[in-house]
Amino acid sequence: MTSPIDLENQSDALAGGLRPLKKARLMERIAAAAGELFQAAGYMTVTMEQIAAAAEVSKRTLYKYFPAKEAVLAHLLEGELARDLARLDFRFDLNASFRANVSALLAESAAWCERHPDYLLPYIRYKFASFEPNAETADSGDMVQMWTLLIAAAQQRGELDATRPAEQLATYFHYLYFGALMRWITNRRLDLKQEFATVVSLFVEGACAAGRQ
């Protein structure tokens, strides 16, 4: 009798790969199963083999979409952040200043990070190791896309320096964002919202268009 895992691999081979919707659903299933394991046993103790078993997929399939446990964690956390923002009906006002928009997003990000402190260090380490600013397409959950959108809108208004590509400035801001997170992770007495506010001030003042200082 053919097992579900065998059928999965056969259909994958026959179709030349999973269709985007089916792939997304499979990745969500894997991430959800991993999340339950992380909650029950702790992130550090969970193995990729356990994740594959819990998600009812082969190890081959798991590694095809997630090369490491940290990649599963990143998908899980970024998906949860996106859903949290959607539930809050969070929207950008592209007519508002960069500072106002990014501060509103970072306030939500700070609250979210404070609910996931144990996951943040392995997540940030993975993102630093795998970050590809020149990739043609970024992961759907990657915040660099949001920074780029907000910076480009601010450049069009003359608020931020337009002589540098928005993507370049977004990369700089992203590392400042991670730097604030790293300070907070290593010293939890700090106020994460204040750390983010400092990052915004440093960036805006440093990237301010000529004549606006």
PEDALIN-V46559 format. One record per pair of residues at least 12 apart in sequence whose ideal C-beta (glycine too) atoms are under 10 Angstrom apart, sorted by the first residue. I is the first residue (numbers start at 1). GAP is how many residues later the second one is. D is the distance in Angstrom with one decimal. If there is no record, write none. Layout:
i & gap & d
I & GAP & D
I & GAP & D
//
This chain:
i & gap & d
3 & 53 & 9.8
3 & 55 & 9.2
4 & 52 & 6.5
4 & 53 & 8.9
4 & 54 & 9.7
5 & 47 & 9.1
5 & 51 & 7.4
5 & 52 & 6.6
5 & 53 & 4.7
5 & 54 & 9.6
5 & 55 & 8.9
5 & 56 & 7.6
6 & 52 & 8.5
8 & 18 & 8.5
8 & 48 & 8.9
8 & 49 & 6.7
8 & 50 & 7.2
8 & 52 & 9.8
8 & 53 & 6.5
9 & 48 & 9.4
9 & 49 & 6.4
9 & 51 & 7.1
9 & 52 & 6.9
9 & 55 & 9.9
12 & 14 & 9.7
12 & 48 & 9.6
12 & 49 & 7.6
12 & 52 & 8.5
17 & 47 & 9.5
18 & 43 & 9.3
18 & 46 & 9.3
18 & 47 & 8.9
23 & 41 & 9.8
23 & 42 & 7.3
24 & 55 & 10.0
24 & 116 & 9.0
26 & 29 & 8.3
26 & 31 & 7.2
26 & 35 & 7.7
26 & 36 & 9.8
26 & 38 & 9.7
26 & 39 & 7.1
27 & 28 & 9.7
27 & 38 & 5.5
27 & 39 & 7.7
27 & 44 & 10.0
27 & 45 & 8.9
27 & 48 & 6.2
27 & 49 & 9.8
27 & 52 & 8.8
28 & 27 & 10.0
28 & 47 & 8.3
28 & 48 & 9.2
28 & 51 & 7.0
29 & 25 & 9.6
29 & 26 & 5.6
29 & 27 & 8.2
29 & 28 & 7.9
30 & 21 & 6.6
30 & 22 & 8.1
30 & 24 & 8.6
30 & 25 & 4.4
30 & 26 & 9.5
30 & 27 & 6.5
30 & 31 & 8.5
30 & 32 & 6.4
30 & 35 & 7.0
30 & 36 & 6.7
30 & 42 & 6.5
30 & 45 & 8.0
30 & 46 & 9.0
31 & 20 & 9.1
31 & 24 & 8.5
31 & 34 & 9.8
31 & 35 & 8.5
31 & 40 & 9.8
31 & 41 & 6.0
31 & 42 & 8.5
31 & 43 & 9.3
31 & 44 & 4.9
31 & 45 & 4.2
31 & 46 & 9.0
31 & 47 & 9.5
31 & 48 & 6.3
31 & 49 & 9.0
32 & 22 & 9.1
32 & 23 & 7.9
32 & 44 & 7.8
32 & 47 & 9.1
33 & 17 & 9.1
33 & 18 & 6.2
33 & 19 & 8.8
33 & 20 & 8.7
33 & 21 & 4.0
33 & 22 & 3.9
33 & 23 & 8.0
33 & 24 & 8.8
33 & 29 & 10.0
33 & 39 & 9.1
33 & 43 & 9.8
34 & 12 & 7.0
34 & 14 & 9.2
34 & 16 & 8.7
34 & 17 & 4.7
34 & 18 & 9.7
34 & 20 & 7.2
34 & 21 & 7.3
34 & 28 & 9.5
34 & 32 & 8.6
34 & 35 & 7.8
34 & 38 & 4.7
34 & 39 & 7.3
34 & 41 & 8.6
34 & 42 & 6.1
35 & 16 & 9.8
35 & 19 & 9.8
35 & 37 & 8.8
35 & 38 & 8.8
35 & 40 & 9.9
35 & 41 & 5.1
35 & 42 & 9.1
35 & 44 & 9.4
35 & 45 & 8.2
35 & 84 & 9.7
36 & 15 & 9.8
36 & 18 & 6.9
36 & 19 & 9.8
37 & 13 & 5.9
37 & 14 & 6.4
37 & 16 & 9.5
37 & 17 & 5.7
37 & 18 & 9.5
37 & 35 & 9.7
38 & 13 & 9.3
38 & 31 & 9.4
38 & 34 & 9.0
38 & 35 & 7.4
38 & 38 & 7.8
38 & 80 & 8.6
38 & 81 & 7.3
40 & 14 & 9.8
42 & 76 & 7.8
43 & 26 & 8.0
43 & 27 & 9.5
43 & 30 & 6.9
43 & 75 & 6.4
43 & 76 & 6.1
43 & 78 & 9.6
43 & 79 & 6.6
43 & 80 & 9.5
44 & 25 & 9.5
44 & 74 & 8.9
44 & 78 & 8.2
46 & 23 & 7.0
46 & 26 & 9.1
46 & 27 & 9.5
47 & 22 & 7.5
48 & 14 & 6.2
48 & 15 & 7.3
48 & 18 & 7.9
48 & 19 & 9.7
48 & 20 & 7.7
48 & 21 & 5.7
48 & 23 & 10.0
48 & 24 & 8.0
49 & 13 & 8.7
50 & 19 & 9.7
51 & 15 & 8.1
51 & 18 & 7.2
51 & 21 & 6.2
52 & 14 & 9.7
55 & 17 & 9.4
67 & 63 & 8.8
68 & 54 & 9.8
68 & 58 & 7.2
68 & 61 & 9.3
68 & 62 & 8.9
69 & 53 & 8.1
69 & 57 & 8.9
70 & 49 & 9.9
70 & 52 & 5.5
70 & 53 & 7.0
70 & 54 & 9.8
70 & 55 & 7.1
70 & 56 & 3.5
70 & 57 & 8.6
70 & 59 & 8.1
70 & 60 & 8.2
71 & 55 & 6.7
71 & 59 & 7.6
71 & 68 & 9.8
72 & 54 & 9.8
73 & 43 & 9.8
73 & 46 & 6.0
73 & 47 & 9.8
73 & 49 & 6.2
73 & 50 & 5.6
73 & 53 & 7.1
74 & 45 & 9.5
74 & 48 & 9.0
74 & 49 & 5.8
74 & 50 & 9.6
74 & 52 & 5.7
74 & 53 & 6.5
74 & 56 & 8.1
74 & 65 & 7.9
74 & 67 & 7.7
74 & 68 & 9.4
75 & 64 & 8.1
75 & 65 & 9.5
75 & 66 & 7.2
76 & 40 & 9.7
76 & 43 & 8.2
76 & 47 & 9.2
76 & 65 & 9.7
77 & 35 & 8.7
77 & 36 & 9.4
77 & 39 & 6.4
77 & 42 & 6.1
77 & 43 & 8.3
77 & 46 & 5.7
77 & 50 & 9.9
77 & 64 & 8.1
78 & 45 & 8.8
78 & 49 & 9.4
78 & 61 & 7.0
78 & 62 & 7.9
78 & 63 & 2.8
78 & 64 & 7.3
78 & 65 & 8.3
79 & 61 & 8.7
79 & 62 & 6.2
80 & 32 & 7.7
80 & 35 & 9.2
80 & 36 & 8.0
80 & 39 & 9.9
80 & 61 & 9.2
81 & 27 & 8.4
81 & 28 & 7.3
81 & 31 & 5.6
81 & 32 & 9.1
81 & 35 & 9.0
81 & 60 & 6.9
81 & 62 & 8.4
82 & 58 & 7.7
82 & 59 & 5.7
82 & 61 & 10.0
84 & 24 & 7.2
84 & 25 & 9.6
84 & 27 & 8.7
84 & 28 & 5.9
84 & 31 & 9.1
85 & 20 & 8.0
85 & 23 & 6.3
85 & 24 & 9.0
85 & 27 & 8.6
85 & 61 & 9.7
88 & 20 & 6.7
88 & 23 & 10.0
90 & 14 & 7.7
90 & 15 & 7.3
90 & 18 & 6.4
91 & 13 & 9.6
92 & 12 & 8.2
92 & 13 & 7.7
92 & 54 & 7.8
92 & 57 & 7.2
92 & 58 & 6.6
92 & 61 & 8.2
93 & 60 & 9.5
94 & 55 & 7.9
94 & 56 & 7.8
94 & 58 & 9.3
94 & 59 & 4.5
94 & 60 & 9.0
94 & 62 & 9.0
94 & 63 & 9.0
95 & 58 & 8.3
95 & 62 & 8.2
96 & 54 & 9.4
96 & 57 & 9.1
96 & 58 & 9.6
96 & 61 & 9.8
97 & 53 & 9.5
97 & 56 & 9.7
97 & 57 & 7.1
97 & 60 & 8.2
97 & 62 & 6.2
97 & 63 & 9.7
97 & 107 & 8.5
98 & 49 & 9.4
98 & 52 & 5.5
98 & 53 & 6.6
98 & 54 & 9.9
98 & 55 & 7.5
98 & 56 & 3.9
98 & 57 & 9.0
98 & 59 & 8.7
98 & 61 & 5.9
98 & 62 & 6.2
98 & 71 & 10.0
98 & 75 & 9.6
98 & 102 & 8.4
98 & 105 & 8.6
98 & 106 & 6.5
98 & 109 & 8.7
99 & 51 & 9.8
99 & 55 & 8.8
99 & 60 & 8.7
99 & 98 & 9.6
99 & 101 & 5.8
99 & 102 & 8.2
99 & 104 & 9.0
99 & 105 & 5.4
100 & 50 & 9.8
100 & 100 & 9.8
101 & 45 & 9.1
101 & 48 & 9.2
101 & 49 & 5.2
101 & 52 & 8.2
101 & 53 & 8.5
102 & 44 & 8.5
102 & 45 & 7.4
102 & 48 & 5.8
102 & 49 & 8.9
102 & 52 & 9.2
102 & 71 & 7.9
102 & 75 & 9.3
102 & 94 & 8.7
102 & 97 & 9.0
102 & 98 & 5.8
102 & 101 & 8.3
102 & 102 & 8.6
103 & 90 & 9.3
103 & 93 & 7.6
103 & 94 & 7.0
103 & 97 & 5.8
103 & 98 & 9.8
103 & 101 & 9.9
105 & 38 & 8.2
105 & 41 & 6.7
105 & 42 & 9.1
105 & 45 & 8.2
105 & 91 & 9.3
106 & 37 & 9.9
106 & 71 & 7.6
106 & 74 & 8.7
106 & 86 & 8.9
106 & 87 & 7.6
106 & 89 & 9.3
106 & 90 & 4.1
106 & 91 & 7.8
106 & 93 & 7.8
106 & 94 & 6.9
107 & 85 & 9.7
107 & 86 & 6.2
107 & 89 & 7.6
107 & 90 & 9.1
109 & 34 & 8.0
109 & 68 & 8.1
109 & 71 & 9.9
109 & 72 & 8.9
109 & 83 & 8.6
109 & 84 & 9.5
109 & 87 & 7.2
110 & 70 & 9.1
110 & 71 & 9.3
110 & 74 & 8.6
110 & 81 & 8.7
110 & 82 & 4.4
110 & 83 & 4.7
110 & 84 & 9.2
110 & 85 & 8.1
110 & 86 & 5.8
110 & 87 & 9.5
111 & 81 & 8.7
111 & 82 & 8.4
113 & 67 & 9.8
113 & 68 & 6.7
113 & 71 & 7.6
113 & 72 & 8.8
113 & 79 & 6.2
113 & 83 & 9.5
114 & 70 & 8.9
114 & 74 & 9.4
114 & 78 & 6.4
114 & 79 & 9.2
117 & 67 & 8.8
117 & 68 & 7.3
117 & 71 & 7.4
117 & 75 & 9.8
120 & 61 & 6.4
120 & 62 & 9.0
120 & 64 & 8.5
120 & 65 & 5.6
121 & 60 & 9.2
121 & 61 & 8.4
121 & 64 & 5.5
121 & 65 & 8.7
123 & 58 & 9.1
123 & 62 & 10.0
124 & 53 & 10.0
124 & 54 & 5.8
124 & 55 & 9.8
124 & 57 & 5.9
124 & 58 & 6.4
124 & 61 & 7.3
125 & 57 & 9.6
127 & 12 & 9.7
127 & 15 & 8.7
127 & 16 & 9.7
127 & 47 & 9.0
127 & 51 & 7.1
127 & 54 & 9.8
128 & 47 & 8.6
128 & 50 & 6.8
128 & 54 & 9.2
131 & 13 & 8.3
131 & 40 & 8.5
131 & 43 & 7.8
131 & 44 & 8.6
131 & 47 & 8.9
132 & 12 & 9.9
133 & 34 & 7.1
133 & 35 & 8.1
133 & 37 & 8.3
133 & 38 & 4.5
133 & 39 & 9.7
133 & 41 & 8.1
133 & 42 & 9.6
134 & 33 & 8.7
134 & 37 & 9.2
138 & 29 & 9.9
142 & 32 & 8.7
143 & 27 & 8.9
143 & 30 & 9.3
143 & 31 & 6.7
143 & 34 & 7.3
143 & 35 & 9.8
144 & 23 & 7.9
144 & 26 & 5.2
144 & 27 & 6.7
144 & 29 & 8.5
144 & 30 & 5.2
144 & 33 & 9.5
145 & 22 & 9.6
145 & 25 & 8.1
146 & 24 & 8.4
146 & 28 & 9.7
147 & 19 & 8.3
147 & 20 & 9.1
147 & 22 & 7.8
147 & 23 & 3.8
147 & 24 & 8.3
147 & 25 & 9.1
147 & 26 & 5.0
147 & 27 & 6.0
147 & 29 & 9.9
147 & 30 & 8.0
147 & 56 & 9.5
148 & 17 & 8.9
148 & 18 & 5.0
148 & 19 & 5.5
148 & 20 & 9.4
148 & 21 & 8.1
148 & 22 & 4.1
148 & 23 & 8.8
148 & 25 & 9.2
148 & 26 & 9.4
149 & 17 & 8.1
149 & 21 & 8.5
150 & 16 & 8.7
150 & 19 & 10.0
150 & 20 & 8.4
150 & 23 & 9.1
151 & 13 & 9.4
151 & 14 & 9.2
151 & 15 & 4.4
151 & 16 & 8.5
151 & 17 & 9.2
151 & 18 & 5.0
151 & 19 & 5.5
151 & 21 & 9.6
151 & 22 & 7.2
151 & 52 & 9.2
151 & 56 & 8.0
152 & 13 & 9.0
152 & 14 & 4.0
152 & 15 & 8.7
152 & 17 & 9.0
152 & 18 & 8.6
153 & 13 & 8.8
154 & 12 & 8.6
154 & 15 & 9.3
154 & 50 & 8.9
154 & 53 & 8.7
154 & 55 & 8.9
155 & 14 & 8.3
155 & 52 & 9.2
155 & 54 & 8.1
157 & 52 & 9.3
158 & 51 & 5.6
158 & 52 & 9.8
158 & 53 & 9.0
158 & 54 & 7.6
159 & 45 & 8.5
159 & 48 & 9.1
159 & 49 & 7.9
159 & 50 & 6.5
159 & 53 & 7.1
160 & 43 & 9.0
160 & 44 & 7.6
160 & 46 & 9.9
160 & 47 & 5.0
160 & 48 & 7.0
160 & 49 & 6.0
160 & 52 & 8.8
161 & 45 & 9.0
161 & 46 & 5.3
161 & 47 & 7.0
161 & 48 & 5.1
161 & 49 & 7.5
161 & 51 & 9.3
162 & 47 & 7.1
163 & 46 & 8.9
163 & 47 & 9.2
164 & 43 & 8.0
169 & 34 & 8.1
169 & 37 & 9.7
169 & 38 & 6.0
172 & 31 & 7.3
172 & 34 & 8.7
172 & 35 & 8.1
173 & 26 & 7.7
173 & 27 & 8.7
173 & 29 & 9.6
173 & 30 & 5.3
173 & 31 & 9.7
173 & 34 & 8.4
175 & 24 & 9.8
176 & 20 & 9.3
176 & 22 & 9.1
176 & 23 & 4.5
176 & 24 & 8.7
176 & 26 & 6.7
176 & 27 & 5.9
176 & 30 & 9.6
177 & 18 & 9.6
177 & 19 & 7.4
177 & 22 & 6.2
177 & 23 & 9.4
177 & 26 & 9.2
178 & 21 & 9.6
179 & 16 & 8.7
179 & 19 & 9.9
179 & 20 & 7.3
179 & 23 & 9.8
180 & 12 & 7.3
180 & 13 & 9.9
180 & 14 & 9.2
180 & 15 & 4.0
180 & 16 & 5.5
180 & 17 & 9.2
180 & 18 & 7.1
180 & 19 & 4.9
180 & 20 & 9.6
180 & 22 & 9.8
181 & 14 & 7.9
181 & 15 & 8.8
181 & 18 & 9.6
182 & 13 & 9.6
183 & 12 & 5.9
183 & 15 & 9.4
183 & 16 & 9.9
184 & 12 & 9.0
//
